[in-house]
Amino acid sequence: MNIKRDIERIRRRLAVTLMLLGMIASPAGVWARIQGVTGVQGPKGPVFHLTAGSFHITTPDGHSLLMWGYGIAGSKTQYPGPTLIVNEGDQVTVTLTNQGLPMPVSILFPGQHRVVATGGSTGQITRESTGPNDTVTYTFVASHPGTYTYYSGTRPGLQVEMGLVGALIVRPKAGADHAYNDPATRFDREYLLLLTEVDQAVHTQVELGHLDQINNTLTHSTLWFINGRNGPDTLYDDNVGWMPHQPYGALVRMHPGEKVLMRVIGGGRELHPFHTHGNNFTLIARDGRELSSGPGQGIDLAVSDYTLQVQPGATYDAIFEWTGEKLGWDIYGTTAGGRPHTCVDNDGDGFDETTHEYCPDHEKPIPVILPENQQLTFGPFYSGSPFLGVLGNLPPGEGGMNLYGGMYFMWHSHSERELTNDNIYPGGMLTMLIVEHPSVPIP
């Protein structure tokens, strides 16, 4: 192994990646916890001061699209709305002020009991804000942990389409590394995947002021989003400057053996079959309730699956793991191939205590003869090697998007049309999972 050559190869690939995309530029841009807001502490619990306003976003197909969104008072409104993070048992207060939208706005909190709305103006479903001088306040106790959504209860067929939707996360008393008060729901990393869609024709009608001409029963979606971004913008870090109203990325990173909590929300009006390449996930909860047969039974009704049928308005919690178990070769390479390492299984579970290598496959070579490079077509995320953490040789101009020799798996809608941006492929409802070598830091 030529260390100087390997260092130079890493340096060249880092430069290429920064120049071409600016995405995945540094592991420091990735988070172990979901980005969100915890509010300001009031006399009885967290308080969130939200506004609703309009803005434009630029989509990867080159369109400029009018959106409506929620935002923290004094900050930009955004799509989707700020992720509100509270603790089980908190008395939560949310105020909402309409900052210039042409109709009243409101918020519903599905899954929260006894939401009390005060102030503002009377609406058909809940109290609303009609303008900058009309603030409505919602109060509830976050009595049960889980993943929830919130959205406008005023003409929701239009206002949710325009972007008035967000996520609410209630952390359990068991701690921030648990989804629920059950040891089986402990996780190492968590990611939010809020799925939505847009009919650009509706947004054009709103921008032209033709609100009375919009028929939401005739919508035809042309853009699909994860966390308010279309692929490949989903792969960028949070809070990149050129997407000021779309702060949330959707890139998932993990090490072998880690448990990743997927918090998935159907934030629009359509069903989306969301598919995880790499492994099955274990669905542990839906709509903020564990899949359990009864008290004390744990998540005994949890389901293993590889495609999640995400229904409108529903939320899901699932745990995803990857170890490379039974792939049939040593995922870290072999001694004969210049990659010596050990596999130590002290507890008899079949896995190394540190790297989570599947020990029965230790030192197993690739069971086929690999073709020469000239016989292959390369994708930008291929490292040049089938081994985790290894950067192999690639022809000039190939690869460049895989800094650390990770294994990439696409996570995406299994509805083919939803993998486009206004019929331009690839795009839409897609992101990536990167399984990184254990030595690669993921904050």
Residue pairs with C-beta under 8 A, 6 or more apart in sequence:
1 338
1 339
6 391
9 391
10 391
10 403
13 391
13 399
13 400
13 402
13 403
14 403
16 400
17 23
17 24
17 25
17 400
17 401
17 403
18 25
20 400
20 401
21 235
21 401
22 236
22 240
23 232
23 235
23 236
23 237
23 251
23 401
24 235
24 251
24 401
24 403
24 434
25 237
27 253
27 404
27 436
27 440
27 441
27 442
27 443
28 443
29 237
29 238
30 237
30 251
30 253
30 442
30 443
31 238
31 443
32 188
32 189
32 190
32 442
32 443
33 176
33 190
34 83
34 85
34 169
34 190
34 191
34 192
34 263
35 83
35 238
35 239
35 247
35 248
36 82
36 83
36 84
36 85
36 167
36 169
37 48
37 72
37 82
37 83
37 84
37 85
38 46
38 85
38 86
39 46
39 47
39 48
39 84
39 86
39 92
40 46
40 47
40 48
40 49
41 47
42 93
44 91
44 93
45 86
45 90
45 91
45 92
45 93
46 86
46 90
46 92
46 93
47 93
47 94
47 95
48 72
48 82
48 84
48 92
48 93
48 94
48 95
49 72
49 73
49 95
49 97
50 70
50 71
50 72
50 73
50 81
50 82
50 94
50 95
50 96
50 97
50 107
51 70
51 71
51 72
51 73
51 77
51 96
51 97
51 98
51 99
52 68
52 69
52 70
52 71
52 77
52 96
52 97
52 98
52 99
52 101
52 105
52 129
52 152
52 164
53 68
53 69
53 71
53 77
53 99
53 100
53 101
54 66
54 67
54 68
54 69
54 77
54 100
54 101
55 66
55 67
55 69
55 76
55 77
55 78
55 79
55 245
56 64
56 65
56 66
56 67
56 245
57 64
57 65
57 67
57 79
57 228
57 243
57 245
57 246
58 64
58 65
58 242
58 243
59 65
59 223
59 230
59 421
59 422
60 230
60 231
60 232
60 233
60 421
60 424
60 427
61 223
61 230
61 421
61 422
61 424
61 427
63 200
63 422
65 198
65 200
65 203
65 223
66 162
66 203
66 204
66 206
66 207
67 79
67 162
67 163
67 203
67 245
68 77
68 101
68 105
68 159
68 162
68 163
68 164
69 77
69 78
69 79
69 80
69 81
69 163
69 164
69 245
70 77
70 78
70 80
70 81
70 82
70 96
70 107
70 164
70 166
71 77
71 78
71 81
71 82
72 82
73 95
73 97
76 244
76 245
77 99
77 245
78 228
78 245
78 246
78 247
79 163
79 225
79 228
79 245
79 246
80 163
80 165
80 166
80 167
80 194
80 196
80 227
80 228
80 248
80 267
81 150
81 163
81 164
81 165
81 166
81 167
82 166
83 166
83 167
83 168
83 169
83 192
83 248
84 92
84 94
84 150
84 166
84 167
84 168
84 169
85 169
85 171
86 92
86 142
86 168
86 169
86 170
86 171
87 142
87 170
87 171
87 173
88 142
88 143
88 144
88 145
88 170
88 171
88 172
88 173
88 181
89 141
89 142
89 143
89 173
90 141
90 142
90 170
91 139
91 140
91 141
91 142
92 112
92 139
92 140
92 141
92 142
93 137
93 138
93 139
94 107
94 109
94 137
94 138
94 139
95 135
95 136
95 137
95 138
96 105
96 106
96 107
96 120
96 129
96 135
96 136
96 137
96 138
97 129
97 132
97 134
97 135
98 104
98 105
98 128
98 129
98 130
98 131
98 132
98 134
99 132
100 132
102 209
102 211
103 154
103 155
103 159
103 211
104 121
104 123
104 128
104 129
104 130
104 154
105 128
105 129
105 152
105 154
105 159
105 164
106 117
106 120
106 123
106 125
106 126
106 127
106 128
106 129
106 136
106 152
106 153
106 154
107 126
107 138
107 150
107 151
107 152
107 153
108 115
108 125
108 126
108 150
108 151
108 152
108 153
108 156
109 115
109 138
109 140
109 148
109 150
109 168
110 148
110 149
110 150
110 287
110 313
111 144
111 146
111 148
111 287
111 288
111 315
112 140
112 141
112 142
112 143
112 148
112 168
113 140
113 141
113 143
114 140
114 141
115 126
115 138
115 139
115 140
116 138
116 139
116 140
117 126
117 127
117 136
117 137
117 138
118 127
118 136
118 137
118 139
119 127
119 134
119 135
119 136
119 137
120 127
120 128
120 129
120 130
120 134
120 135
120 136
120 137
121 127
121 128
121 129
121 130
121 134
121 136
122 128
123 153
123 154
124 154
125 153
125 154
126 138
126 153
127 136
128 136
128 153
128 154
129 135
129 136
142 170
144 170
144 288
144 289
145 170
145 171
145 172
145 173
145 178
145 179
145 180
145 181
145 288
146 169
146 170
146 179
146 180
146 285
146 287
146 288
146 289
146 315
146 317
147 167
147 168
147 169
147 179
147 263
147 264
147 265
147 285
147 288
147 315
147 316
147 317
148 167
148 168
148 169
148 170
148 287
148 288
148 315
149 165
149 166
149 167
149 168
149 194
149 265
149 266
149 267
149 313
149 315
150 165
150 166
150 167
150 168
151 159
151 160
151 164
151 165
151 166
151 267
152 159
152 160
152 164
152 165
157 216
157 269
158 202
158 206
158 211
158 214
158 216
160 267
160 268
160 269
161 198
161 199
161 202
161 203
161 216
161 219
161 268
161 269
162 202
162 203
162 206
163 228
165 194
165 196
165 267
165 268
166 194
167 192
167 194
167 263
167 265
167 267
169 192
169 263
170 288
171 178
172 178
172 179
172 180
172 181
173 181
174 180
174 181
174 182
174 183
174 185
174 186
177 186
177 187
177 188
178 185
178 186
178 187
179 185
179 187
179 190
179 261
179 284
179 285
179 317
179 319
180 284
180 285
180 290
180 299
180 317
182 290
182 298
182 299
184 284
184 298
184 299
184 302
185 261
185 284
185 285
185 290
185 299
185 317
185 319
186 259
187 259
187 260
187 261
187 319
188 254
188 258
188 259
188 260
189 253
189 254
189 258
189 259
189 260
189 261
189 442
190 260
190 261
190 262
190 263
191 250
191 252
191 260
191 261
191 262
191 263
192 227
192 248
192 263
192 265
193 226
193 227
193 250
193 262
193 263
193 264
193 265
193 274
193 411
193 431
194 225
194 226
194 227
194 228
194 248
194 264
194 265
194 267
195 224
195 225
195 226
195 264
195 265
195 266
195 267
195 268
195 272
195 274
195 310
195 413
195 429
196 224
196 225
196 228
196 267
196 268
197 221
197 223
197 224
197 225
197 268
197 269
197 270
197 272
197 418
197 429
198 221
198 222
198 223
198 224
198 225
199 219
199 220
199 221
199 222
200 222
200 223
200 422
201 219
201 220
201 222
202 214
202 216
202 219
205 211
205 213
205 214
206 214
219 269
221 268
221 270
222 422
222 423
223 230
223 421
223 422
223 428
224 230
224 272
224 413
224 418
224 419
224 420
224 428
224 429
225 428
225 429
226 234
226 250
226 429
226 430
226 431
227 234
227 246
227 248
227 249
227 250
228 246
228 247
228 248
229 236
229 243
229 246
229 248
229 249
229 250
230 421
230 427
230 428
230 429
231 412
231 419
231 421
231 426
231 427
231 428
231 429
231 430
231 431
232 426
232 427
232 430
233 243
233 246
234 249
234 250
234 251
234 430
234 431
235 249
235 250
235 251
235 431
235 432
236 243
236 249
236 251
237 249
237 251
238 247
238 248
238 249
239 247
240 249
250 431
251 431
251 432
251 434
252 260
252 411
252 431
252 432
252 433
252 434
253 406
253 433
253 434
253 436
253 442
254 260
254 320
254 322
254 433
254 434
254 435
254 436
254 442
255 356
255 435
255 436
255 437
255 438
255 440
255 442
256 322
256 323
256 324
256 331
256 355
256 356
256 357
256 388
256 435
256 438
257 321
257 323
257 351
257 355
257 356
258 321
259 319
259 320
259 321
260 319
260 320
260 321
261 317
261 318
261 319
262 276
262 281
262 316
262 317
262 318
262 319
262 320
263 315
263 316
263 317
264 274
264 308
264 310
264 315
264 316
264 317
264 318
265 310
265 314
265 315
265 316
266 272
266 310
266 311
266 312
266 313
266 314
266 315
268 312
269 312
270 312
271 309
271 310
271 311
271 312
272 310
272 413
272 415
272 418
272 429
273 307
273 308
273 309
273 310
273 413
273 414
273 415
274 307
274 308
274 310
274 411
274 412
274 413
274 414
274 429
275 306
275 307
275 308
275 411
275 412
275 413
275 414
276 306
276 307
276 308
276 320
276 409
276 411
276 433
277 409
277 410
277 411
277 433
278 320
278 322
278 407
278 409
278 433
278 435
279 306
279 320
279 321
279 322
280 304
280 305
280 306
281 304
281 305
281 306
281 308
281 318
281 319
281 320
282 302
282 303
282 304
282 318
282 319
282 320
283 291
283 302
283 303
283 304
283 305
283 308
283 316
283 317
283 318
284 290
284 291
284 299
284 302
284 317
284 318
284 319
285 291
285 299
285 316
285 317
286 314
286 315
286 316
286 317
287 314
287 315
288 315
290 298
290 299
291 299
291 300
291 301
291 302
291 303
292 298
292 299
292 300
292 301
293 300
293 301
307 414
308 316
308 318
310 316
320 433
322 433
322 435
323 351
323 356
323 357
323 358
324 331
324 357
324 358
324 361
324 388
325 350
325 351
325 358
325 361
326 358
326 360
326 361
327 358
327 361
328 361
328 364
328 367
329 361
329 364
329 365
329 366
329 367
329 386
330 357
330 361
330 362
330 363
330 364
330 365
330 387
331 357
331 358
331 361
331 387
331 388
332 339
332 341
332 355
332 357
332 387
332 388
332 389
332 437
333 339
333 341
333 387
333 390
334 363
334 364
334 365
335 363
336 365
337 365
337 387
339 387
339 390
341 355
341 357
342 352
343 352
343 355
343 357
343 359
343 362
344 352
344 353
344 354
344 359
345 351
345 352
345 353
345 359
346 353
347 353
350 358
350 359
350 360
351 357
351 358
351 359
352 359
354 438
355 438
356 438
366 386
370 386
373 393
373 394
373 395
374 395
378 394
378 395
378 398
378 399
379 399
380 398
380 399
380 400
380 401
380 402
381 399
381 401
381 402
381 408
381 432
382 394
382 398
382 399
382 402
383 390
383 391
383 392
383 399
383 402
383 405
383 406
384 390
384 391
384 392
384 393
384 394
384 399
385 391
385 392
385 405
387 405
388 405
388 406
388 407
388 435
388 436
388 437
389 404
389 405
389 406
389 436
389 437
389 439
389 440
390 405
391 402
391 404
391 405
402 408
404 436
404 437
404 440
405 437
406 434
406 435
406 436
406 437
406 440
407 434
407 435
408 432
408 433
408 434
409 432
409 433
409 434
409 435
410 430
410 431
410 432
410 433
411 430
411 431
411 432
411 433
412 418
412 419
412 428
412 429
412 430
412 431
413 419
413 428
413 429
413 430
418 428
418 429
419 425
419 426
419 427
419 428
419 429
419 430
420 426
420 427
420 428
421 427
421 428
436 442
